[in-house]
């Protein structure tokens, strides 16, 4: 079975779970490398400073336990909702 980009999604225990086939950071990667990669991928600007800041905040908590990520996702959602509402009002 293939997933995005042709990656295999099955392993000895069946389909890959939330951590993927090779663990939470991918094949042979470290947690620090995964966080650094997430930070580097956000060097592209959306053109809106508040959205860029929200994306950086989410990337910074990428290696933390899911419960510790929730506030960053909630803040990003709030920011996006406010920005979209202001566009609708224009």
N, C-alpha and C positions, 0 to 999 in steps of 0.2 A: 504494500500500500504506500503511495507517495503523497506527500503533503506539499506545502509551498516550496517553490524552487526545486522540486524533485527530490526533496529529502525523504528518506524512509521514515515512516511513522510507526513502524512496528518493531518490536524487539522481543526478547525472550518472554516478557510478561504481557505481550500484546501491544496495543497502541501506546505511544509515548504519553506520559502524564505531563503535568504542568512543568516539570523540570526538564523535559526533553529527553532524548535518548542517551545523552552523555552527561547528565547532571545539570545543575542550575546555571552553569556558565558555558556550556558547550563542550566540544571535544578538547580535552586537555587544557582548558582555560582556567584561570584563577578568578576569584570574585573581584579582585582589584582590577584585573584586565577587563572584565565585563563592564564594570562601572566606568573605567576610562574610555572604553569604546563607546558607551552610551553618551558620555560627555562630548567626545569628539564628533559624534554623529549630529550633535545639536549645534555645531558651529554655524550651520546655515540659519540665517535669520528669517523669521516669518514676516518681518517688516513691522511688527507690533511689539514694543518692548515688554508689555505685560504678559503677552503670550509666550514670548521667548523666556522670560523669567520663570513662568509656570512650568514650561517644558524642562528647563534646567533643574528646577526643584524636584520634579518627578524623576529625572535621570540621576540626581544625587542620592535618592533613596532606593534606587533600583536593586542594590545589593543587600538591603535590609530585610528583615522578616516582613511578611505581608501586613501584619498589624501595624507596623511602624510606617508603612507606606501610605496608609489610608489618609492621614491629614494632608499630605502633598497632593494626592489625587482629588480630595475634596476641595482644596484651595484652587487647583487648576480648573476643576469643573465650575466653581463659583466665578472665577475670572472669565472663563469662556462664556458662561451664561450672561454675565454683566455686559461683556463686549458685544455679544450678539443682540442683546436687548437694546443697546445704544444704537446699533446699526438699524434695527427695526424702527426706532424712534426718529431717525434722520429723514 
